[in-house]
Amino acid sequence: MPIRPFITCLLALLLGACASTPEPAPPQSAPPTTVAEPELPAHLRELRGRLLTPPADSEVELALLVVDERNRPRQLLGSLQLRGNGQALPFRLAFNPETFPAQGRVELRARVSQAGRLILRLPPQHILQAQNRTLGDLLLEGAP
């Protein structure tokens, strides 16, 4: 199977997930409220953590990917689009454990762009098991 069409298809899926409209920011004069996190369906698992520290008004894309021995994406297991606010950015990335490969490498990757330009990325985080996991604070690094 040719590699290029597969990668093009995978990238198109990732970009299609970006097409959602971002939620409007709450008014600054409103007092902070505690919002109960939505309950995760029983058949799904999630990765939790915080990205340190995407700039305000940046676009953050997280993806849980199956990658091959050459670090090329082979399968998308879950993705999430967020907007940076200049502070640590919490995330909850849900995925279906049934699609998690028994053999194979799974990585959490993230990229941060601003004004259409890639500015930061997350070094790949290896995910060994299809279980709920808290990753803690994850440091972003400058993109090459």
Buried (B, 14 or more C-beta within 10 A) or exposed (E): EEEEEBEEEBEEEBEEBEEEEEEEEEEEEEEEEEEEEEEEEEEEBBBBBBBBBBBEEBBBBBBBBBBEEEEEBBBBBBBBBBBBBEEEBEBEBBBEEEEBEEEEBBBBBBBBBBEEEBBBBBEBBEBEEBEEBEBEEBEBEEEE
